[in-house]
Each structure stands twice: as C-alpha cells, then as structure tokens.
Amino acid sequence: MSNPNPHLYIYDTTLRDGAQQEGISLSLEDKLRIAHKLDEMGIPFIEGGWPGANPKDVQFFWKLQEEPLKNAEIVAFCSTRRPHKNTADDKMLKAILAAGTRWVTIFGKSWDFHVTEGLKTTLEENLAMIRDTLNYLRQENRRLIYDAEHWFDGYKSHPEYALSTLRTALEAGAEWIVLCDTNGGTLPQEIAQISQAVVTAFPELINNPENAPRLGIHTHNDSETAVANAIAAVQAGAIMVQGTINGYGERCGNANLCSLIPNLQLKLGYPCLEDQQLQRLTHLSRFVSETVNFAPNDHAPFVGRSAFTHKGGIHVSAVARNPQTYEHLSPEVVGNQRHIAISDQAGLSNVLSKARNFGIDLNRQDPTCRQILTQLKELENEGYQFESAEASFELLMRSALGQRPQLFELKGFRVHCDIFDLAEDLQNNALATIKVGVNNQELLEVAEGNGPVSALDAALRKALVKFYPQIAEFQLSDYKVRILDSQAGTSAKTRVLVESSRGAERWMTVGVSTNIIDASYQAVVEGIEYGLLLTAKSKMPVEI
C-alpha cells in the first residue's frame, strides 16, 4: 500500500543559520566538510551561506563549483534589494549570481512593523522589493525559494498585508514559500492555525499540480518549541522543513533536524531519508559537533549518548528481557546504540550487562557478581563515579574476578611545583619523580610538565615505555576536576576524571581523594593500565 504522506524535502541551514550561533566559527574547510557529509546523507537542499556578506562564503561557493556535490542542491541566501535601489545595481544580488547556484533563497519582510521600523520604508515599497528581486533572479534563470521572514508575527499583526507579501512572491515566480517563525515565539497551535490560513488563501501550495509552488516551514527555538512547531506546519501541509544539525543557530537555535527527521519519518510516516541514510544520523550529529568544536549533547533525543542509556536496576532488568519496555524505538535505526550505566542506582542486571559488554563471562549466581555490586555502591558513596569512567569499572570488575594482570607496581611519587613571573610571562613548571616496579625491576624516573598532572603522566610513561612501547601511542586527551563537598573547604574530597585516547579509541578513568594530586595520580595510572588492557584485547604484542 502506498504511503499517504508526501515525501518531505529537508533543507539544511547549518552552514548559514547554524553558524550564527555564539561560539561557532567555521573555516572554509569546515564548511566544505560539513556540506559533503550532508550530501552523503541525502539532504536535498543545503544552504551554503550568504555570498557577498563575507569572503569565506564567496570562496565556499567558488570551491563547490570546482568540487560539486553529488546529490544535493547547494543554495545561496540573500535578502531582497534595498529600499528605493535599482535591482540590477545591487551588489548583493551580483554576488548571488556569481555564486553560480541553480537555487537561491531570498528572504523578505512579512511584518508591517519590521517594514516601517526596521527598513524605514513603506509597505508598498516592501512589496516592490520582493517583486523586483525575484523577477530579476528569475530572468537570470535562477530557481527561487522565498523565506517569509517574521511570517507568524506579521500575520498576527496585519494578516491582509502579510498575505499580500506571499501573493507578490508567488506572482514573481517563487517555487517555494517558506513560513518563518524568526523570533521563535509562536506556539504549535498558532503555527497550525496560521499555516492552515495560508493553505486556505493559496490552495495551490498543497494541491501540487506539476510545477506548482509548494509550502515550507522554518522555525527557531526561543520558546523550546521549534521541533513541535515544524511538525505542526507539516501536518498543515508544509513539505519543506528547514533546520540545522543539532539545532545550532542564533540565540536559542533552530529546529533540530536530528530530532525532526526521525520524528517525522519514524513516528508520523513522512518519508525524509532512505533507511540506510537515517542509520547514519547519529554519526552526522557527532561529526558536525566535532567540526564546530562543540561537545556533543549527551542528552539529545535520538542521537545523544544517553538517549538509550539505562541506569536504574529495574529499567536494566526489563530492557534485558525486551528493550521496548523502556525504549520508544530501536537505537540502531538512527545509528545509535544501547548503553547500560553503572552507578549507585545499579542492580545486578547492570553489572551483568556491563560484563557482557566487556567480554567477561559472569552470571547472576556467581557470588562475585553481588560482591562487585556492593563494592560499586560503596565506592560511589565515597565519591567515585563510574557512569563516565567505564574503564575504571572494568578494571574494578576484573580485579574482583582475579583477571586484572599486575602490569606494574607503583612504589611512590613526589611532585614539586614552581610558579614564578619571568618578564611578566607567568611560568608554571612541575617536576615529578616516580618509583615503579616492572618485571622484578625497580625504576626511578623524573619528568617535567606544565603542571603536576602533566609531569606525573610524563614520568610514568617514561618509566613504562621501555617495557610497553605501545604506551607511546596513548594520549591524555581531557582532564576534569570536581569538588565533591565544597563545605569542607581545603579538606574537601576531589574527584578527577581523565580521558585517554589511542587514535579514535577513548576511555575514561576516575580517581578520588582529599588530595587533588593523589586523585589525579589514580586516574592517570588506571588510564595507562586500561590502555594496555585494550592493547592486549586487540591482540597487539604486549607481555602480561
């Protein structure tokens, strides 16, 4: 049976609207990488930027002429001409033509308030600006998407005038009319009502005979309803959905395509992407977050690391029997995976699940299972956190089972720090001395670092690399400190999380102590120990 819902056209504006988020600064290479990744995902429209607004966007469109996308339409973005100016003389429109894209998105004013207060012109001149700009670009053989800026605010203020702006754009040749909730203040029921009013006024937007113009939606997230608003517009007849990966955008962001696409396709039955493309959504989300240099949102729906994480013992036990008990869909359909968290909320099911993940044979009847759970809860009560530091938990589990090899023995360490002002350039040098036993040999090593943790890490590596050369591949990639009981003042207990890496592999270890150096030492040592364990697992040469 054929799907009664129309195919939706996803329009990605990460490279333009998303790049306006505070803290995001994309290089030309960043923009090109993201564009090609979106193209691989099957996104039909990718808005590349505003050529003429800055040199980077000009270079981006030129570069894509040399290395064109394989599937997607790359779209240039621009405003209507300026008030009382000749369209042919407008430098912005000349830059649009030079970008060489087949599709152009032009935004114009829908809100009478914006016309008179923002543009400082008349309502009639605003209509002429829309008409002249679209006519000019049509004469230059460009296909047109018209973004009706501040549409919903404009309709609520002056519905007749707002509708006249759409009529003008349609008469001038716009193939898409996109309703924009630019300030993000409209709620879903208003979106639905006003979108339906547009459909009533312009039924050709959804009756869709061949070559007829069609309806789209563009929502911002200032009221935390951007995704719901976009869905409401789709249900009213919009078939183009604009948004950004991870919801990036100015102020509070745009509609998050990583939530919109699976909701529309998997929950409501609107085809957006091929199944195999949808299965890469989590990878796309994390790729873009890495490229913009933002930490991934672990709690993001569908694509976050915690989206299918189970922590409570009752939840874990039920999911082990049937994942549908606590999951609204299978994580694999969006390229994510199920994750069982270990914490003081855990039960035996959590421990058994983690054991399976670690490749450890453990069953509920084994008394060691209960012993591990008891030790876990005691350590978490002391301030340890194994939810993030799963590497430390695997070492704990293997130690309880007698499967933790004695790779080296720590005999002690000492750290000396010097902080001084050298020609007004503050220096922070640390010297670490460490004594370690390996293969019945006792070694004493010294190393410097730009802080005590760096020096400790360097000294330990220096001592061990002679016996385990693969340690040279390990990196200390992140370091986090949290004071657990701040009311205790300088006697407060400190938790340190250390992230280590080997290429694409990453693992987290934890240390807790009233001495921050000791806590750091614990986490650094376990990070190196776990790296060696991973090396052994992958059957790389290591003597254990």
Phi, psi and omega in degrees: 000135183288152180285123181289343181273140180288157173293136179262144179258113180276131181240111183264128179239030178301321186284347179240292181292318179296324181291350178277359178291140176302130178097349178262129175219102184270132171281169176302317180295322177300313182297319180294318180298315181295318180301315181291326178292319176297321178298317178297329182286346181089020175290122188286328181234129178234115178278117188272339182143191183247091181298133184102336179284329178203154183299327183299317180291325175299312180296324180300312181292324176296318181296323179289340172291329177279325182234072187295153175290155185272328187235317189280155169271123175273135189240133172267149187237140181197165176267172171295168179300164178286157178301135173061030176244156178280128184301317184295339180264359184286118183296326179296318181289329175296321178294325177299315180295322181293335179295335172075020179275150177286325182252142177227135172256123177247130175253143178223167185278133176253339189263121181302326178301317180291325180296311185280326183266323181275308180276342183056047179221186184266162177297323180294319179295324177299318177297321179294323178298318178296311184298310184297317183295312181292319178300317181298313182290326175296320178297336177267017174065034174262144174267142197239134169248126180254116175269113179276093185293143180052037186301311188290322175295321179295319180294319180293330180280316188205080188302321182296317180291318179302316178296328180292331177292321177294318180300319179297317180295320179295316181294333180273000172108014177295132178268340175228137171248117184248121180274122187249126170265076192295322180273352176068023184257001183270145181260162188305320183293327177289320177302314181296314182296315184287323176298320178294325177296323177294317179296322178295319181287328183227073184299339180296342181291336179239347177288332168053053163295164184304136178070008177283152176293157183228169190254141177226173182221142180221115186235147175251163195253025185295338177252014181062029181231017185300316180293313179298322179295317179297319179297319179299320179291321177298317180293340176271353175131354178291138178236000166252131180239117180261144179183189181228156175292132181065010177072018179297151178162172182297150182059252183262003175098180181253176173302131185276111181296334180289342172261321183296312186300308179294326176296314181292317186277314187273328183266322187251352174079022175267115180296132178235309182229163171291155184303317182291333175286320178299328180291353178255009185295317179297318178299317179299314180303314183286326176299314182292318180297322178292320182293321179278358177067039172249143173295136177300144176280103183300335185259014177294137176301148175070307191251351181286153180298330181268000185299330179233036179264137181237129188242313181293140184302320180296318178298312183298318180298318180291318181296326178298328179279315180202113184303335182295345180297327181223022176226131183280344172200168181285130182299333183295334184291339176247015176078016178261184178214156179287144183221131178255119182275148178248123180199187178288354174273357188286157170238186180300328181297322177298314181298315180295321179296316179295322178302316178299317179298325181277357182077027182256131179276111183214140178232162186299330183282343181291122181300338179296330180299313178293324179297318179296317180297317180296316180296321178301311183294323178295316181292320178296326177293332178280347178122353177292153179224114184257357177303313178271321186272065183291333178297318177296325180290322177296320177297319177300315182295316181292328177295317179296329182268001182073024182249015181260106184291150177272089183282326177200160180238127181274127182258342180147168179207163176215138181235134177237129182243140173238124174238118182210164182257113179249106182053045177066012176251104186298127179251140178227094183251143178229146178235124181245134174244131184226141176244128185218144177253129179222127177050048178065016174248143179250126185241144175236119183232153179231140177210154177256158175204172180275012177184169185297322181291317178299318180293317177300313180301315182295319181294317180296316178298317181301321180288321189269337188296336178294330181264328181232082186299338180294345177301333179299339180275346183279144177233141170271103193261342178203154185213121182233139181235138175223130174277124189273327182224078188300335181292345179279359177064226183289350176267008184296148177279140184241135173251131179241129174248128179241128174258127177246161182212157170219097187065233181280345180283135178226145177213152186240135177233161188228148172221146180225134178191162171285348178253116185298329179292318179296316179299318179295319180300314179304312184292320180294315181299314180294329177298317178291318179299317181292324176301320177293324176297317177299320178299317179295320180299322182275009175063029171278155186294118174203137178270122179242000000 
